[in-house]
Amino acid sequence: MPVTSQRQALVIGASRGLGLVLANELARRDWHVIATTRQSGGELQADADAWNGRLTVETLEMTSPEQLVALRERLEGRRLDLLFVNAAIDRGDLPISEVPTDMFTEVMVTNALSPLRALEALRDLVVPDGTVAAMSSEQGSISRNTEDGYELYKASKAALNQLMRSYATRHADDGHTKLLIDPGHNQTQLGGPDAPLVPHESVPAVVDVLEAQAGAPGLQFLDLHGETVPW
Ligand SMILES: NC(=O)c1ccc[n+]([C@@H]2O[C@H](COP(=O)([O-])OP(=O)(O)OC[C@H]3O[C@@H](n4cnc5c(N)ncnc54)[C@H](OP(=O)(O)O)[C@@H]3O)[C@@H](O)[C@H]2O)c1
């Protein structure tokens, strides 16, 4: 099948963990996938080589506005059915009173500001009935924040959710499906080795949700089973 008739996705932050599995799962389902990494080579490039054109690699440091502009220029002429920002960081489990200011800034800029900058920079590549999505977390749910821990990470995901709501209001009439996804607690570098889920099982469920929601209007915050996560 020629590439132009395939659904096309851009996954930002796909060097490892959930993003790497997401890029591969979309390719397995016959999407053409552009996936970003900060460093050339590695597992993503090896997978791209094995997919023989169905998965291609771009370089992006998501916190760099200049690199976002350069990526947008390199993608000129592309039409995306799915724009998915997966990248995020966690800097451990300090109570907020012990979080240094530069750590607070780094996590907020990476997890909240930069995903929205990426969506704004690239959204004009998304087809009118396409999907714009970001990987959030149940940890970003204010109403479910009833256990202590990970205060900064939780705040960054709540900020992401809030900014995504503003984005959805601002672009209410663009026809795009807008999603915040909670993938569940997974064994990755960020999720740790004791998480109950593994990306190879949870990511296909996430892609089921993405495919099922394609064309649905408005913004939703959904888990990997397609259930609504409360704000
Ligand atoms: N794992 C979980 O249990 C869990 C649960 C809920 C939500 N999530 C969310 O799911 C997403 C993926 O998490 P994960 O568990 O797969 O984490 P991970 O294994 O730590 O992977 C994070 C990915 O984000 C990339 N990234 C981080 N900062 C970046 C930046 N400034 N620019 C570009 N790329 C950047 C990393 O690239 P490098 O390799 O270059 O660092 C890596 O590809 C995140 O949004 C996370 O918050 C995870």
The ligand as a Gaussian input file, in Angstrom:
#p B3LYP/6-31G(d) Opt

LIG

0 1
 N        4.904000       4.485000      33.155000
 C        3.800000       4.791000      33.789000
 O        3.398000       4.111000      34.751000
 C        2.976000       5.975000      33.365000
 C        1.713000       6.136000      33.967000
 C        0.934000       7.215000      33.583000
 C        1.390000       8.082000      32.600000
 N        2.629000       7.894000      32.047000
 C        3.036000       8.842000      31.018000
 O        3.336000       8.115000      29.843000
 C        4.342000       8.826000      29.098000
 C        5.514000       7.908000      28.800000
 O        6.054000       7.493000      30.039000
 P        7.052000       6.262000      30.169000
 O        6.654000       5.580000      31.414000
 O        7.145000       5.523000      28.907000
 O        8.407000       7.071000      30.473000
 P        9.928000       6.808000      30.035000
 O       10.189000       5.364000      29.822000
 O       10.729000       7.551000      31.030000
 O       10.014000       7.518000      28.604000
 C        9.849000       8.902000      28.501000
 C       10.037000       9.300000      27.059000
 O        9.907000      10.723000      26.970000
 C       11.067000      11.227000      26.306000
 N       11.352000      12.579000      26.744000
 C       11.467000      13.023000      28.022000
 N       11.771000      14.330000      28.025000
 C       11.841000      14.717000      26.733000
 C       12.119000      15.934000      26.084000
 N       12.401000      17.044000      26.775000
 N       12.126000      15.973000      24.745000
 C       11.847000      14.876000      24.022000
 N       11.588000      13.679000      24.570000
 C       11.582000      13.601000      25.905000
 C       12.170000      10.262000      26.671000
 O       13.261000      10.422000      25.783000
 P       14.801000      10.137000      26.240000
 O       15.019000       8.661000      26.061000
 O       15.584000      10.983000      25.324000
 O       14.925000      10.573000      27.683000
 C       11.421000       8.945000      26.515000
 O       11.296000       8.586000      25.159000
 C        4.699000      10.049000      29.944000
 O        3.919000      11.145000      29.525000
 C        4.299000       9.631000      31.337000
 O        4.033000      10.718000      32.171000
 C        3.421000       6.864000      32.401000

